[in-house]
Amino acid sequence: MKRTDYDAVVIGGGFYGCTIALFLREHFGSVLLLEREKDLLTRASLVNQARVHNGYHYPRSFVTALRSFVNFPQFVKDYGDCLDSSFEQYYAIAAAQSKTNALQFLRVFSNLGIPVRPARAAVKRLFSRGLVEDVFLTTEYAFDAVGLRRRLSFEMERARIEVRLGCGAEKVVPRPSGQLELDLDNGAAVCARRVYNCTYSGINRLLRSSGLPLLPMKHELAEIALVQPPPEIEGLGITVMDGPFFSTMPFPARSMYSFSHVRYTPHTSWRDDDSQPAAAPAPDAVRTNFPFMLRDAARYVPCLKDTLYAGSLFDTKTVLLKNESNDGRPILFREHHGLENLYVIMGGKIDNIYDILHILEGRQARATGAVQ
């Protein structure tokens, strides 16, 4: 019979939820992880560009760029067996409509100590000269979400973390004992000393049903197209920025390339600050925007016209409202959010996990010191 009380419960079985559960198991005797889907890492941890950032994507957010650069080598060390590092990653600066020019791009990353090199001539010739100001060789990798799922599943089993799949939390309420009770969507309930809401786009869903303050977030139904690139692009990753442009790069989980576009990847958007909860349209009712993505991208890289479309993945992308203007992706960490020992955690990028773990380590060290 499954137990009903735990030292800690983590809600959400994405990369963040699984990694946080492993951290908590080092400090607590019993940890439960709840995941609404049928498997781990099937939502936002899978449906994204699979980019392990090294800072280049954020020339307008100094903090995000710096934290990416600091976390990159640690992520590579810890998860190297789940990474594709076999390709060259290039960033191109558009000559018009870009919010950052080539000189600014160079200065930002030179000041941060993040290496940027000129692209080789053969690569530069792939770009339309009149539409692209300059092209730079960078260092970024792609992660394999399927490999990460296998790795984290094994580590959690070894750590004896209980995982309940196909099981979500509907409501959290305080108990007279000081514990928090979670009402589950299967009619059962569990109690815990600490609860960690790591449900990404579902964070406010649990808060709303529990009568707790909502957090200012914006959601988008986002499309990641899966493609076979033309021969000229194989072995390369390309990002044209900084504005309404596009990216295409390896997507290891499907042994293909991802294709995304700032203008056409989002299909619709909504916020949680309305009086009634909003929901994303069903992905199977949404038509792909890939033809529009490709038509625009081929203006900048003409050989992309021969890209072959294989299908699309859809899921909800969530950002904090305060970061819409600078495209920053800081972590969200709220301690005792509306209830004692209820934690709300969200990261916009996979490598932000170390910033979360650093905070948790600090909290645990203080708690241990207080007990001693």
ZIQUIWO-V558928 format. One record per residue. N is the residue number from 1. RES is the residue in one letter. PHI is phi in degrees with one decimal (none if undefined). OMEGA is omega in radians with two decimals (* if undefined). Layout:
N,RES,PHI,OMEGA ; N,RES,PHI,OMEGA
This chain:
1,M,none,-3.13 ; 2,K,-70.6,3.12 ; 3,R,-73.6,-3.08 ; 4,T,-119.5,3.10 ; 5,D,-128.2,-3.03 ; 6,Y,-141.3,3.00 ; 7,D,-71.0,-3.13 ; 8,A,-150.2,3.03 ; 9,V,-123.4,3.07 ; 10,V,-107.2,3.12 ; 11,I,-104.1,-3.14 ; 12,G,116.9,-3.08 ; 13,G,-104.8,2.98 ; 14,G,-84.6,-3.12 ; 15,F,-59.4,-3.13 ; 16,Y,-66.1,-3.11 ; 17,G,-60.5,-3.13 ; 18,C,-65.4,-3.11 ; 19,T,-66.7,3.11 ; 20,I,-67.0,3.09 ; 21,A,-61.0,3.10 ; 22,L,-64.2,3.09 ; 23,F,-63.1,-3.09 ; 24,L,-64.0,-3.12 ; 25,R,-64.9,3.08 ; 26,E,-69.9,-3.04 ; 27,H,-117.0,-3.08 ; 28,F,-127.2,-3.06 ; 29,G,-74.6,-3.07 ; 30,S,-133.3,-3.14 ; 31,V,-132.1,3.08 ; 32,L,-116.4,3.03 ; 33,L,-116.4,3.12 ; 34,L,-108.6,3.08 ; 35,E,-134.8,-3.08 ; 36,R,-67.1,-3.12 ; 37,E,-79.5,-3.08 ; 38,K,-81.4,3.12 ; 39,D,-151.5,3.12 ; 40,L,-80.8,3.03 ; 41,L,50.7,3.12 ; 42,T,-110.2,-3.08 ; 43,R,-107.8,-3.04 ; 44,A,-62.6,3.12 ; 45,S,-67.5,3.10 ; 46,L,-99.6,-3.01 ; 47,V,-89.6,3.08 ; 48,N,-162.9,-3.09 ; 49,Q,-73.2,-3.09 ; 50,A,63.4,-3.13 ; 51,R,-85.5,2.95 ; 52,V,-92.5,-2.98 ; 53,H,-72.3,3.03 ; 54,N,-123.3,3.05 ; 55,G,108.6,-2.97 ; 56,Y,-64.2,-3.08 ; 57,H,-77.3,-2.97 ; 58,Y,-129.3,3.12 ; 59,P,-66.6,3.13 ; 60,R,-102.7,3.09 ; 61,S,-133.4,-3.07 ; 62,F,-55.3,-3.08 ; 63,V,-65.0,-3.13 ; 64,T,-63.7,3.13 ; 65,A,-61.5,-3.10 ; 66,L,-65.2,-3.13 ; 67,R,-64.8,3.08 ; 68,S,-62.6,-3.13 ; 69,F,-63.2,3.14 ; 70,V,-67.8,-3.06 ; 71,N,-82.2,-3.03 ; 72,F,-54.3,-3.09 ; 73,P,-63.4,3.11 ; 74,Q,-68.1,3.12 ; 75,F,-64.5,3.12 ; 76,V,-62.4,3.13 ; 77,K,-65.7,-3.05 ; 78,D,-77.4,-3.01 ; 79,Y,-126.8,-3.10 ; 80,G,-57.5,-3.13 ; 81,D,-74.0,3.13 ; 82,C,-112.5,-3.07 ; 83,L,-118.0,2.95 ; 84,D,-106.6,3.13 ; 85,S,-114.5,-2.99 ; 86,S,-84.9,-3.05 ; 87,F,-110.6,3.06 ; 88,E,-97.3,-3.11 ; 89,Q,-104.4,-3.11 ; 90,Y,-118.0,3.00 ; 91,Y,-112.2,3.11 ; 92,A,-114.6,3.14 ; 93,I,-101.6,-3.13 ; 94,A,-66.7,-3.11 ; 95,A,-77.0,3.14 ; 96,A,-138.6,3.12 ; 97,Q,70.5,3.12 ; 98,S,-80.9,3.10 ; 99,K,-82.6,3.09 ; 100,T,-138.1,3.07 ; 101,N,-94.1,-3.03 ; 102,A,-61.9,3.14 ; 103,L,-65.3,3.10 ; 104,Q,-62.9,3.12 ; 105,F,-58.1,3.13 ; 106,L,-63.3,-3.09 ; 107,R,-64.0,-3.12 ; 108,V,-57.2,-3.04 ; 109,F,-81.2,3.00 ; 110,S,-66.5,3.12 ; 111,N,-65.0,3.13 ; 112,L,-84.8,-3.10 ; 113,G,79.1,3.14 ; 114,I,-91.2,-3.01 ; 115,P,-67.8,3.06 ; 116,V,-133.8,-3.12 ; 117,R,-125.1,3.07 ; 118,P,-64.0,3.09 ; 119,A,-71.3,3.07 ; 120,R,-69.7,-3.01 ; 121,A,-57.8,-3.10 ; 122,A,-62.3,3.11 ; 123,V,-74.1,3.13 ; 124,K,-58.2,-3.12 ; 125,R,-69.0,3.08 ; 126,L,-72.7,-3.04 ; 127,F,-98.2,3.08 ; 128,S,-71.7,-3.02 ; 129,R,-58.8,-3.08 ; 130,G,-72.1,-3.07 ; 131,L,-103.0,-3.10 ; 132,V,-121.9,-3.09 ; 133,E,-74.7,-3.14 ; 134,D,-162.1,-3.10 ; 135,V,-131.8,-3.06 ; 136,F,-129.0,3.03 ; 137,L,-86.5,-3.12 ; 138,T,-128.4,3.10 ; 139,T,-124.9,3.05 ; 140,E,-144.4,-3.14 ; 141,Y,-125.2,3.08 ; 142,A,-118.3,3.14 ; 143,F,-98.9,3.12 ; 144,D,-100.2,-3.09 ; 145,A,-64.1,3.11 ; 146,V,-68.9,3.07 ; 147,G,-64.1,3.09 ; 148,L,-63.5,3.12 ; 149,R,-61.3,3.12 ; 150,R,-61.8,-3.10 ; 151,R,-63.3,-3.09 ; 152,L,-70.2,3.10 ; 153,S,-61.1,3.12 ; 154,F,-63.6,-3.09 ; 155,E,-66.7,3.13 ; 156,M,-71.4,3.07 ; 157,E,-64.5,3.12 ; 158,R,-64.0,3.14 ; 159,A,-81.7,-3.14 ; 160,R,59.1,3.00 ; 161,I,-91.3,3.10 ; 162,E,-75.4,3.13 ; 163,V,-120.6,3.06 ; 164,R,-113.4,3.12 ; 165,L,-91.3,-3.10 ; 166,G,64.7,-3.05 ; 167,C,-140.7,-3.14 ; 168,G,-113.2,3.10 ; 169,A,-99.7,-3.11 ; 170,E,-98.2,-3.02 ; 171,K,-161.1,3.05 ; 172,V,-122.8,-3.10 ; 173,V,-137.5,3.12 ; 174,P,-78.3,3.08 ; 175,R,-109.6,3.11 ; 176,P,-57.2,-3.13 ; 177,S,-72.3,-3.06 ; 178,G,96.4,3.07 ; 179,Q,-79.1,3.02 ; 180,L,-108.7,3.10 ; 181,E,-104.8,3.09 ; 182,L,-109.2,2.99 ; 183,D,-85.3,-3.07 ; 184,L,-95.8,-3.07 ; 185,D,-75.6,3.06 ; 186,N,-99.3,3.11 ; 187,G,92.0,3.13 ; 188,A,-86.2,3.10 ; 189,A,-146.4,3.05 ; 190,V,-133.9,3.11 ; 191,C,-121.0,-3.13 ; 192,A,-150.0,3.05 ; 193,R,-72.0,-3.12 ; 194,R,-139.2,3.10 ; 195,V,-128.2,-3.11 ; 196,Y,-119.0,3.13 ; 197,N,-87.4,-3.11 ; 198,C,-117.2,-3.00 ; 199,T,-93.4,3.04 ; 200,Y,55.5,-3.08 ; 201,S,-69.8,3.13 ; 202,G,-97.1,-3.10 ; 203,I,-55.0,-3.09 ; 204,N,-71.1,3.11 ; 205,R,-60.6,3.12 ; 206,L,-68.1,-3.14 ; 207,L,-63.2,-3.12 ; 208,R,-63.3,-3.10 ; 209,S,-67.1,3.13 ; 210,S,-95.3,-3.14 ; 211,G,70.7,-3.09 ; 212,L,-106.3,-3.11 ; 213,P,-60.5,3.08 ; 214,L,-81.6,3.10 ; 215,L,-106.2,-3.06 ; 216,P,-74.5,-3.08 ; 217,M,-130.4,3.01 ; 218,K,-120.7,3.14 ; 219,H,-117.0,3.05 ; 220,E,-133.6,2.93 ; 221,L,-79.1,-2.98 ; 222,A,-109.9,3.13 ; 223,E,-113.4,2.96 ; 224,I,-109.6,3.11 ; 225,A,-79.9,3.08 ; 226,L,-109.0,-2.98 ; 227,V,-139.7,2.92 ; 228,Q,-107.0,-3.06 ; 229,P,-74.3,3.03 ; 230,P,-67.3,-3.08 ; 231,P,-54.0,-3.10 ; 232,E,-65.0,-3.05 ; 233,I,-99.4,-3.11 ; 234,E,-58.3,-3.09 ; 235,G,86.9,3.12 ; 236,L,-124.6,2.90 ; 237,G,-117.7,-3.06 ; 238,I,-131.0,3.01 ; 239,T,-130.2,3.04 ; 240,V,-103.1,-3.04 ; 241,M,-144.9,0.27 ; 242,D,-123.6,-3.07 ; 243,G,163.3,-3.04 ; 244,P,-80.6,-3.04 ; 245,F,-120.1,-2.88 ; 246,F,-143.4,3.05 ; 247,S,-141.7,2.93 ; 248,T,-143.3,-3.05 ; 249,M,-161.7,-3.14 ; 250,P,-57.0,3.09 ; 251,F,-125.7,-2.97 ; 252,P,-58.0,-3.07 ; 253,A,-62.0,3.14 ; 254,R,-122.0,-3.10 ; 255,S,53.6,3.12 ; 256,M,-136.5,3.01 ; 257,Y,-113.6,2.98 ; 258,S,-91.3,3.09 ; 259,F,-141.2,-3.13 ; 260,S,-139.8,-3.08 ; 261,H,-142.4,-3.07 ; 262,V,-58.3,-3.11 ; 263,R,-82.9,-2.96 ; 264,Y,-106.0,3.08 ; 265,T,-65.6,3.07 ; 266,P,-77.0,3.11 ; 267,H,-95.7,3.10 ; 268,T,-159.0,-3.13 ; 269,S,-139.1,3.11 ; 270,W,-158.9,3.13 ; 271,R,-123.8,-3.14 ; 272,D,-94.5,-3.06 ; 273,D,-90.4,3.08 ; 274,D,-80.9,-3.10 ; 275,S,-69.5,3.11 ; 276,Q,-117.1,3.12 ; 277,P,-65.3,3.10 ; 278,A,-102.6,-3.14 ; 279,A,-139.1,3.12 ; 280,A,-75.6,3.02 ; 281,P,-63.2,3.09 ; 282,A,-66.4,-3.10 ; 283,P,-55.4,-3.11 ; 284,D,-72.4,3.07 ; 285,A,-98.9,-3.08 ; 286,V,-109.9,3.11 ; 287,R,-86.0,-3.11 ; 288,T,-64.8,3.02 ; 289,N,-98.8,-3.05 ; 290,F,-56.3,3.12 ; 291,P,-55.8,3.11 ; 292,F,-72.4,3.08 ; 293,M,-57.3,-3.05 ; 294,L,-67.5,-3.12 ; 295,R,-59.7,3.14 ; 296,D,-72.6,-3.10 ; 297,A,-62.9,-3.11 ; 298,A,-67.3,3.03 ; 299,R,-66.8,-3.09 ; 300,Y,-89.0,3.12 ; 301,V,-131.3,-2.98 ; 302,P,-54.3,-3.09 ; 303,C,-66.4,3.12 ; 304,L,-65.3,3.12 ; 305,K,-59.5,-3.13 ; 306,D,-93.0,3.09 ; 307,T,-65.8,-3.14 ; 308,L,-102.3,-3.11 ; 309,Y,-85.1,-3.13 ; 310,A,-112.8,-3.10 ; 311,G,148.9,-3.11 ; 312,S,-138.9,2.98 ; 313,L,-108.8,3.14 ; 314,F,-123.9,2.99 ; 315,D,-164.2,-3.11 ; 316,T,-90.8,3.02 ; 317,K,-102.1,-3.07 ; 318,T,-124.4,3.09 ; 319,V,-133.8,3.02 ; 320,L,-74.6,-3.08 ; 321,L,-57.5,-3.08 ; 322,K,-67.3,-3.07 ; 323,N,-104.7,3.13 ; 324,E,-65.6,-3.04 ; 325,S,-77.0,-3.08 ; 326,N,-108.8,3.10 ; 327,D,64.4,3.13 ; 328,G,-70.0,3.13 ; 329,R,-134.0,3.10 ; 330,P,-75.2,3.08 ; 331,I,-80.3,2.99 ; 332,L,-114.5,3.09 ; 333,F,-137.5,3.10 ; 334,R,-119.2,-3.12 ; 335,E,-99.8,-3.14 ; 336,H,54.6,-3.07 ; 337,H,-78.8,3.13 ; 338,G,82.1,3.12 ; 339,L,-140.9,3.07 ; 340,E,-60.0,3.09 ; 341,N,70.3,2.93 ; 342,L,-101.4,-3.10 ; 343,Y,-112.0,3.09 ; 344,V,-117.3,-3.01 ; 345,I,-134.7,3.05 ; 346,M,-149.5,3.03 ; 347,G,-127.9,-3.12 ; 348,G,-84.0,-3.11 ; 349,K,-140.3,-3.03 ; 350,I,-64.1,-3.08 ; 351,D,-77.9,3.05 ; 352,N,-65.3,-3.05 ; 353,I,-55.6,-3.11 ; 354,Y,-70.0,3.07 ; 355,D,-66.6,3.08 ; 356,I,-64.6,-3.12 ; 357,L,-62.8,3.10 ; 358,H,-62.7,3.11 ; 359,I,-65.2,-3.13 ; 360,L,-62.6,3.10 ; 361,E,-61.7,3.11 ; 362,G,-64.0,3.11 ; 363,R,-62.9,-3.11 ; 364,Q,-68.5,3.12 ; 365,A,-63.8,3.12 ; 366,R,-66.8,-3.13 ; 367,A,-64.5,3.12 ; 368,T,-64.7,3.12 ; 369,G,-63.8,3.14 ; 370,A,-66.4,3.13 ; 371,V,-67.2,-3.13 ; 372,Q,-67.8,*
